[in-house]
Amino acid sequence: MAGFEELKVWQECRKFRKEISKLVKTFPKHEQFDLTSQIRRSSRSVTANIAEGYGRYHYQENIQFCRH
């Protein structure tokens, strides 16, 4: 496997992240800065943790990042 981009779970999380971005755009204006921001950041952290764990030397470290 060349990189984490080839992992099926990362690809699915990326699709999920895009759907979340579309969804939060439909939220009321008063939620734009609090709830929307938190939801976007949490959806981005999933792909980020998979990518960071993939680059770790030990298999157990990779598992730890995937658990986050």
PLY file of the C-alpha trace (Angstrom):
ply
format ascii 1.0
element vertex 68
property float x
property float y
property float z
element edge 67
property int vertex1
property int vertex2
end_header
0.00 0.00 0.00
1.49 3.32 -1.09
-0.23 5.60 1.42
-3.11 6.16 3.76
-5.15 7.63 0.88
-5.63 4.07 -0.39
-7.22 2.89 2.85
-10.93 2.26 2.39
-11.71 3.64 5.85
-9.91 6.92 5.06
-11.79 7.24 1.76
-15.12 6.66 3.49
-14.27 9.18 6.22
-13.40 11.71 3.55
-16.83 11.22 1.94
-18.43 11.55 5.37
-16.49 14.78 5.97
-17.78 16.25 2.71
-21.36 15.32 3.63
-20.93 16.97 7.03
-19.73 20.15 5.33
-22.85 20.21 3.18
-25.08 19.53 6.16
-23.74 22.28 8.40
-24.32 24.86 5.67
-28.03 24.27 6.22
-27.85 25.13 9.93
-29.41 28.38 11.17
-27.20 31.46 11.16
-27.00 31.63 14.95
-25.33 28.18 14.96
-22.75 29.06 12.32
-19.91 29.84 14.71
-20.40 27.49 17.64
-22.02 24.18 16.79
-21.04 24.26 13.12
-17.39 24.87 13.92
-17.27 22.04 16.43
-18.92 19.56 14.05
-16.56 20.47 11.20
-13.48 20.14 13.38
-14.54 16.76 14.72
-15.24 15.41 11.21
-11.80 16.58 10.07
-10.05 14.98 13.02
-11.11 11.50 11.89
-9.17 11.65 8.63
-6.30 13.47 10.33
-5.92 10.78 13.00
-5.95 8.00 10.41
-3.27 9.80 8.40
-1.13 10.51 11.45
-1.41 6.96 12.73
-0.50 5.55 9.32
2.85 7.32 9.45
3.84 5.84 12.82
6.64 3.33 13.05
4.97 0.83 15.37
1.71 -0.93 14.58
0.44 -0.29 18.11
0.86 3.46 17.67
-1.22 3.28 14.50
-3.97 1.48 16.39
-3.87 4.14 19.12
-4.45 6.95 16.61
-7.29 5.03 14.99
-8.95 4.71 18.40
-8.95 8.50 18.80
0 1
1 2
2 3
3 4
4 5
5 6
6 7
7 8
8 9
9 10
10 11
11 12
12 13
13 14
14 15
15 16
16 17
17 18
18 19
19 20
20 21
21 22
22 23
23 24
24 25
25 26
26 27
27 28
28 29
29 30
30 31
31 32
32 33
33 34
34 35
35 36
36 37
37 38
38 39
39 40
40 41
41 42
42 43
43 44
44 45
45 46
46 47
47 48
48 49
49 50
50 51
51 52
52 53
53 54
54 55
55 56
56 57
57 58
58 59
59 60
60 61
61 62
62 63
63 64
64 65
65 66
66 67
